[in-house]
Amino acid sequence: MPQYIIHKDGAFNVFCTVVDACYFEPALTLAELQEWYREEFGKHGMEGLPARIERAISHGTSAFTDDLDSHIRCGTRVSKVGRPEFIRRFLTLRPTDESPAPPEQSP
C-alpha cells in the first residue's frame, strides 16, 4: 500500500494513497514518527527512513514526483474539508500543554 510521509512546520503524518487519507490525527513529532515507523517496518525498514524524512522536510512529501499540495488535494476531496482544515487536523501538532497521549491511527 503506497504511503508517503508528509511534513509541514515540524509536523509529520503518513498519507495513504489507497484511501487518500492520513493515518494520524493530530500530526506526529519527528520522534513519534520514527517510533511508529520502527514498530511498523522494523530495523530493516529504518534504513530508508532518513532519506524519506529529508525529502518530506524539503518538499513537503517523501514522494519523488508529488508535492504536499497534491496530497492535500486528494485528502480534502475524500474528507470533504478544505486545505486549512486538512492542515489543522493532519499537519498540526497537539498543543504542548496537553497530555502526551499518542495520536490515534486512522485507516
C-alpha positions in Angstrom: 0.0 0.0 0.0 1.7 3.3 -1.1 2.4 5.5 1.9 4.2 8.9 1.9 5.5 10.9 4.8 4.2 14.4 4.6 5.5 17.4 6.6 4.7 21.0 7.4 6.3 23.2 10.0 7.7 20.4 12.1 4.6 18.2 12.0 4.6 14.8 10.2 1.9 12.4 9.1 1.7 9.4 6.8 -0.5 9.7 3.8 -2.0 6.6 2.3 -2.8 6.8 -1.4 -5.2 3.8 -1.3 -7.7 5.8 0.8 -6.3 9.3 0.2 -6.2 9.9 3.9 -3.7 10.5 6.7 -3.0 7.9 9.3 -2.8 10.2 12.3 -4.9 13.0 13.9 -3.2 15.2 15.1 0.2 15.1 13.4 3.3 13.4 14.8 6.5 14.8 16.0 9.7 13.5 14.4 10.4 11.3 17.4 6.8 9.9 17.2 7.1 9.2 13.5 10.4 7.4 14.0 8.9 5.3 16.8 5.9 4.4 14.7 8.0 3.6 11.7 10.3 1.3 13.7 7.3 -0.6 15.1 5.6 -0.8 11.6 8.6 -1.7 9.4 11.3 -3.0 11.8 15.0 -2.4 11.8 15.4 -3.1 8.1 12.7 -0.5 7.2 14.5 2.1 9.2 17.4 2.2 6.8 15.5 4.2 4.2 13.7 6.5 6.7 16.3 9.3 6.9 16.1 9.9 3.1 12.3 9.9 3.2 12.3 12.3 6.1 14.8 14.6 4.3 12.6 14.6 1.2 9.5 15.3 3.3 11.1 18.2 5.1 12.5 19.7 1.9 9.5 19.1 -0.4 6.5 18.5 1.9 6.4 14.8 1.0 8.6 11.8 0.7 7.2 11.1 -2.8 9.6 11.6 -5.7 7.0 13.0 -8.1 4.3 14.7 -6.0 4.3 17.7 -3.7 2.5 18.4 -0.4 -0.4 20.2 -2.2 -1.2 17.1 -4.3 -1.7 15.0 -1.2 -3.8 17.8 0.4 -6.0 18.0 -2.7 -6.6 14.2 -2.6 -7.2 14.2 1.1 -9.5 17.2 1.1 -11.5 15.7 -1.8 -12.1 12.5 0.2 -12.6 14.0 3.7 -14.7 16.9 2.3 -12.6 19.5 4.3 -10.8 22.5 2.9 -7.0 23.0 2.9 -6.9 25.0 6.2 -8.9 22.3 7.9 -6.8 19.5 6.5 -3.6 21.3 7.8 -5.2 21.9 11.2 -6.3 18.3 11.6 -3.5 16.3 10.0 -0.4 18.6 9.9 -0.6 20.4 13.2 1.0 19.1 16.4 -1.2 18.9 19.5 -0.6 21.7 22.0 2.3 21.1 24.3 0.2 21.6 27.4 -2.0 18.6 26.6 -1.1 15.2 28.0 1.3 13.3 25.7 -1.2 10.6 24.7 -0.3 9.0 21.4 -2.2 10.2 18.4 -4.9 7.9 17.1 -4.2 6.0 13.9 -7.0 6.4 11.3 -7.1 3.8 8.5 
